[in-house]
Amino acid sequence: MKRRDFLSKSIAAGMLAGSFGSLQSFRATEQANNEISPARLNRILGSGMESGKLPFDLVAVKGGEPDAMFDKAIEAMGGMKAFVQKGQTVVVKPNIGWDTTPEKGACTNPLLVKRIVEHCFKAGAKMVYVFDYTCDDWQRCYENSGIEKAVKDAGGKMVPGNTENYYHEVKIPKGKILKDAKEHELILQSNVFINVPILKNHGGAQLTISMKNLMGIVWDRRYWHRNGLQECIADFATYRKPDLNVVDAYRVMKRNGPRGTSIEDTILMQSLLLSADIVTADAAACKVWGMEPKDVGHIRMASENGAGIMNLEGLKINRIKMGA
């Protein structure tokens, strides 16, 4: 059996084994359509997606509301059909880590999440799932962030991430410190993975953006904090490559991150970044923040490890100014 065929059948079989409480309805839905997409297999095999087929390496929008900026950005990238095909399942991973309201800038803006889900369905997605492994109580985070209502209003489904049984061990072949992790089965089984972080200050990682947001899809993140957070973030980025990264830089927490204390910790930047390259997305977000990407440890390390492109010079960038 060819390695690709073996891997596809093995993962599909593994994902069908057992029953995990709140995810039973998710599993029942997915049993009828178990095929893993070529893009998903490419990421599992470590090769990532073919960004050369996209019109731009990066789209940067400024001056609008979160949903309107995403409309402009995804249109410039060729529409959501460039990432989502008819009948596919999609998982959208915002930052929903904290029990706070949207104006405090700790969680991804719900208007942005809602619009992404809507675009996925418009492109023909069979179902769109949204989840995060939260730091505060997950039910309160989902509700008070406004994301649960936004997703349900758009026709998507919220899935919990608070139980270890939802997670399966994966190997990180290129990891220097992080050699394995337990990853949420929703990421493993869905056809398309859209990463939607919010840009904000972080005491340990300097900034939390696209790569740092992936800590919400793994179970054993305490290991990362104990064994070199910056390198572990960079290590995981060599394995897990989302199809699309959408950085919410609308209201940005400039201090006291990652939870924040009040709206006074934030400033209104009204920006959004979109890229298929996770390192490019984070490098551009650094520029929006006012920092050089090389000065943020995990971004520099991920670039050195071959996870993506940090140097924005020479990339195809579409800069869109709204409200002019």
C-alpha positions as semicolon CSV with decimal commas, in nm:
position;residue;x (nm);y (nm);z (nm)
1;M;0,000;0,000;0,000
2;K;0,131;0,346;-0,087
3;R;0,223;0,567;0,210
4;R;-0,039;0,829;0,124
5;D;-0,317;0,568;0,091
6;F;-0,208;0,397;0,412
7;L;-0,196;0,727;0,600
8;S;-0,537;0,835;0,475
9;K;-0,704;0,506;0,570
10;S;-0,523;0,482;0,904
11;I;-0,623;0,832;1,012
12;A;-0,980;0,785;0,893
13;A;-1,006;0,457;1,085
14;G;-0,856;0,614;1,397
15;M;-1,097;0,902;1,385
16;L;-1,393;0,663;1,367
17;A;-1,286;0,452;1,665
18;G;-1,474;0,514;1,990
19;S;-1,718;0,779;2,105
20;F;-1,631;1,100;2,286
21;G;-1,931;1,248;2,468
22;S;-2,021;1,588;2,329
23;L;-1,856;1,509;1,994
24;Q;-2,087;1,214;1,918
25;S;-2,302;1,424;1,684
26;F;-1,989;1,550;1,509
27;R;-1,865;1,194;1,461
28;A;-2,202;1,071;1,335
29;T;-2,206;1,346;1,075
30;E;-1,850;1,279;0,963
31;Q;-1,877;0,900;0,936
32;A;-2,063;0,940;0,609
33;N;-1,782;1,143;0,451
34;N;-1,448;1,036;0,585
35;E;-1,213;1,119;0,300
36;I;-0,924;1,344;0,399
37;S;-0,856;1,618;0,145
38;P;-0,524;1,648;-0,041
39;A;-0,457;1,974;0,144
40;R;-0,506;1,797;0,478
41;L;-0,275;1,512;0,379
42;N;-0,014;1,761;0,261
43;R;-0,011;1,919;0,607
44;I;0,003;1,581;0,782
45;L;0,296;1,486;0,561
46;G;0,459;1,818;0,642
47;S;0,458;1,981;0,299
48;G;0,193;2,246;0,357
49;M;-0,036;2,393;0,092
50;E;0,065;2,525;-0,246
51;S;0,051;2,901;-0,187
52;G;0,179;2,970;-0,539
53;K;-0,171;2,910;-0,672
54;L;-0,305;3,211;-0,481
55;P;-0,299;3,563;-0,630
56;F;-0,129;3,712;-0,322
57;D;0,098;3,594;-0,044
58;L;-0,064;3,844;0,193
59;V;-0,366;4,072;0,196
60;A;-0,366;4,360;0,446
61;V;-0,683;4,564;0,500
62;K;-0,722;4,875;0,713
63;G;-1,000;5,115;0,807
64;G;-1,317;4,905;0,820
65;E;-1,528;4,691;1,048
66;P;-1,409;4,331;1,103
67;D;-1,666;4,165;0,877
68;A;-1,635;4,422;0,598
69;M;-1,255;4,399;0,604
70;F;-1,274;4,022;0,568
71;D;-1,508;4,061;0,270
72;K;-1,244;4,273;0,097
73;A;-0,955;4,045;0,194
74;I;-1,110;3,716;0,085
75;E;-1,232;3,872;-0,240
76;A;-0,876;3,983;-0,317
77;M;-0,752;3,628;-0,252
78;G;-0,997;3,484;-0,504
79;G;-1,292;3,421;-0,274
80;M;-1,346;3,150;-0,014
81;K;-1,376;2,894;-0,294
82;A;-0,998;2,917;-0,321
83;F;-0,989;2,738;0,017
84;V;-1,323;2,560;0,062
85;Q;-1,481;2,326;-0,190
86;K;-1,839;2,208;-0,210
87;G;-1,925;1,935;0,041
88;Q;-1,619;1,984;0,261
89;T;-1,615;2,022;0,637
90;V;-1,436;2,324;0,783
91;V;-1,299;2,394;1,129
92;V;-1,252;2,758;1,229
93;K;-1,025;2,819;1,528
94;P;-1,061;3,167;1,684
95;N;-0,909;3,273;2,014
96;I;-1,193;3,217;2,266
97;G;-0,962;3,162;2,560
98;W;-1,101;3,413;2,806
99;D;-1,431;3,491;2,977
100;T;-1,445;3,851;2,857
101;T;-1,657;4,066;2,629
102;P;-1,546;4,167;2,276
103;E;-1,450;4,526;2,356
104;K;-1,166;4,406;2,584
105;G;-0,977;4,254;2,291
106;A;-0,891;3,921;2,457
107;C;-1,086;3,705;2,211
108;T;-1,132;3,714;1,834
109;N;-1,403;3,957;1,723
110;P;-1,736;3,772;1,683
111;L;-1,833;3,974;1,375
112;L;-1,524;3,843;1,199
113;V;-1,587;3,482;1,301
114;K;-1,949;3,502;1,188
115;R;-1,852;3,640;0,846
116;I;-1,590;3,368;0,794
117;V;-1,848;3,097;0,871
118;E;-2,092;3,261;0,629
119;H;-1,832;3,269;0,352
120;C;-1,753;2,901;0,409
121;F;-2,117;2,803;0,363
122;K;-2,146;3,029;0,058
123;A;-1,849;2,843;-0,091
124;G;-2,038;2,514;-0,044
125;A;-1,913;2,382;0,292
126;K;-2,120;2,096;0,430
127;M;-2,058;2,204;0,789
128;V;-1,844;2,456;0,975
129;Y;-1,723;2,375;1,327
130;V;-1,574;2,624;1,573
131;F;-1,389;2,548;1,896
132;D;-1,105;2,646;2,131
133;Y;-0,940;2,484;2,431
134;T;-1,012;2,775;2,662
135;C;-0,826;2,899;2,969
136;D;-1,138;3,009;3,158
137;D;-1,459;2,803;3,178
138;W;-1,534;2,708;2,818
139;Q;-1,910;2,760;2,832
140;R;-1,872;3,112;2,973
141;C;-1,596;3,193;2,721
142;Y;-1,809;3,076;2,430
143;E;-2,109;3,277;2,548
144;N;-1,955;3,600;2,679
145;S;-1,711;3,641;2,389
146;G;-2,015;3,664;2,161
147;I;-1,867;3,393;1,939
148;E;-2,115;3,118;2,023
149;K;-2,414;3,328;1,916
150;A;-2,229;3,456;1,608
151;V;-2,145;3,104;1,492
152;K;-2,495;2,968;1,554
153;D;-2,653;3,265;1,375
154;A;-2,434;3,185;1,074
155;G;-2,537;2,818;1,078
156;G;-2,215;2,675;1,224
157;K;-2,165;2,443;1,522
158;M;-1,971;2,509;1,842
159;V;-1,776;2,209;1,972
160;P;-1,608;2,180;2,315
161;G;-1,236;2,130;2,361
162;N;-1,223;2,079;2,736
163;T;-1,174;1,701;2,767
164;E;-0,857;1,504;2,695
165;N;-1,052;1,231;2,515
166;Y;-1,103;1,471;2,226
167;Y;-0,727;1,476;2,158
168;H;-0,503;1,230;1,973
169;E;-0,125;1,202;1,972
170;V;0,063;1,336;1,671
171;K;0,436;1,342;1,603
172;I;0,634;1,658;1,529
173;P;0,917;1,525;1,307
174;K;1,097;1,859;1,274
175;G;1,054;1,962;1,638
176;K;1,368;2,053;1,829
177;I;1,203;2,045;2,172
178;L;0,843;1,954;2,097
179;K;0,851;1,601;1,953
180;D;0,482;1,516;1,991
181;A;0,152;1,661;2,106
182;K;-0,212;1,566;2,151
183;E;-0,421;1,743;1,889
184;H;-0,800;1,790;1,883
185;E;-0,966;1,537;1,654
186;L;-1,174;1,809;1,491
187;I;-0,856;1,950;1,335
188;L;-0,744;1,607;1,221
189;Q;-1,069;1,510;1,055
190;S;-1,201;1,828;0,894
191;N;-1,110;1,899;0,533
192;V;-1,020;2,265;0,581
193;F;-0,860;2,443;0,878
194;I;-0,897;2,822;0,915
195;N;-0,693;2,984;1,193
196;V;-0,839;3,314;1,324
197;P;-0,622;3,464;1,601
198;I;-0,645;3,806;1,756
199;L;-0,328;4,016;1,775
200;K;-0,241;4,104;2,135
201;N;0,029;4,134;2,398
202;H;0,148;3,818;2,574
203;G;0,371;3,806;2,880
204;G;0,554;3,487;2,782
205;A;0,549;3,487;2,401
206;Q;0,576;3,868;2,354
207;L;0,287;3,858;2,107
208;T;0,010;3,606;2,051
209;I;-0,091;3,576;1,685
210;S;-0,138;3,285;1,443
211;M;0,124;3,039;1,567
212;K;0,051;3,103;1,934
213;N;-0,321;3,053;1,863
214;L;-0,247;2,690;1,777
215;M;-0,191;2,619;2,146
216;G;-0,570;2,610;2,163
217;I;-0,584;2,294;1,949
218;V;-0,352;2,085;2,171
219;W;-0,411;1,932;2,514
220;D;-0,070;1,930;2,680
221;R;0,023;2,297;2,647
222;R;0,172;2,315;2,998
223;Y;0,469;2,125;2,855
224;W;0,527;2,417;2,618
225;H;0,546;2,668;2,902
226;R;0,782;2,451;3,106
227;N;1,022;2,357;2,826
228;G;1,079;2,671;2,620
229;L;0,758;2,838;2,503
230;Q;0,907;3,022;2,204
231;E;1,074;2,713;2,058
232;C;0,771;2,490;2,119
233;I;0,547;2,734;1,934
234;A;0,794;2,736;1,644
235;D;0,826;2,356;1,653
236;F;0,451;2,300;1,627
237;A;0,432;2,540;1,333
238;T;0,654;2,304;1,133
239;Y;0,381;2,039;1,165
240;R;0,049;2,219;1,176
241;K;-0,011;2,446;0,876
242;P;-0,364;2,588;0,849
243;D;-0,514;2,640;0,504
244;L;-0,576;3,004;0,587
245;N;-0,474;3,246;0,863
246;V;-0,691;3,551;0,932
247;V;-0,543;3,789;1,190
248;D;-0,791;4,007;1,377
249;A;-0,618;4,337;1,449
250;Y;-0,934;4,543;1,489
251;R;-0,911;4,614;1,862
252;V;-0,561;4,529;1,983
253;M;-0,458;4,462;2,345
254;K;-0,128;4,648;2,389
255;R;-0,060;4,557;2,753
256;N;-0,159;4,314;3,031
257;G;-0,205;4,030;2,784
258;P;-0,320;3,776;2,716
259;R;-0,631;3,832;2,930
260;G;-0,617;4,207;2,985
261;T;-0,779;4,401;3,264
262;S;-1,000;4,658;3,091
263;I;-1,078;4,829;2,763
264;E;-0,803;5,081;2,851
265;D;-0,550;4,806;2,766
266;T;-0,660;4,818;2,402
267;I;-0,633;5,051;2,105
268;L;-0,850;5,059;1,795
269;M;-0,633;4,965;1,494
270;Q;-0,907;4,852;1,251
271;S;-0,675;4,618;1,061
272;L;-0,698;4,265;0,924
273;L;-0,434;4,037;0,770
274;L;-0,492;3,730;0,558
275;S;-0,233;3,475;0,441
276;A;-0,198;3,104;0,371
277;D;0,152;3,122;0,524
278;I;0,136;3,123;0,905
279;V;0,480;3,283;0,946
280;T;0,403;3,553;0,689
281;A;0,077;3,632;0,869
282;D;0,258;3,673;1,202
283;A;0,545;3,873;1,052
284;A;0,297;4,118;0,899
285;A;0,109;4,142;1,231
286;C;0,438;4,235;1,399
287;K;0,472;4,523;1,154
288;V;0,118;4,637;1,236
289;W;0,209;4,624;1,605
290;G;0,528;4,824;1,547
291;M;0,785;4,547;1,600
292;E;1,030;4,369;1,375
293;P;0,942;4,000;1,323
294;K;1,299;3,891;1,401
295;D;1,262;4,036;1,750
296;V;0,984;3,789;1,839
297;G;1,148;3,457;1,925
298;H;0,896;3,207;1,788
299;I;0,853;3,395;1,460
300;R;1,227;3,404;1,398
301;M;1,266;3,038;1,503
302;A;0,975;2,923;1,284
303;S;1,129;3,100;0,986
304;E;1,465;2,938;1,055
305;N;1,294;2,599;1,091
306;G;1,131;2,632;0,748
307;A;0,774;2,673;0,872
308;G;0,712;2,977;0,650
309;I;0,842;3,309;0,520
310;M;0,925;3,588;0,764
311;N;1,086;3,832;0,519
312;L;0,802;4,027;0,357
313;E;1,024;4,183;0,092
314;G;0,957;4,033;-0,247
315;L;0,619;3,885;-0,150
316;K;0,301;3,961;-0,342
317;I;0,110;4,187;-0,102
318;N;-0,226;4,354;-0,162
319;R;-0,282;4,652;0,067
320;I;-0,642;4,773;0,085
321;K;-0,751;5,096;0,250
322;M;-1,120;5,124;0,336
323;G;-1,317;5,439;0,408
324;A;-1,091;5,660;0,198
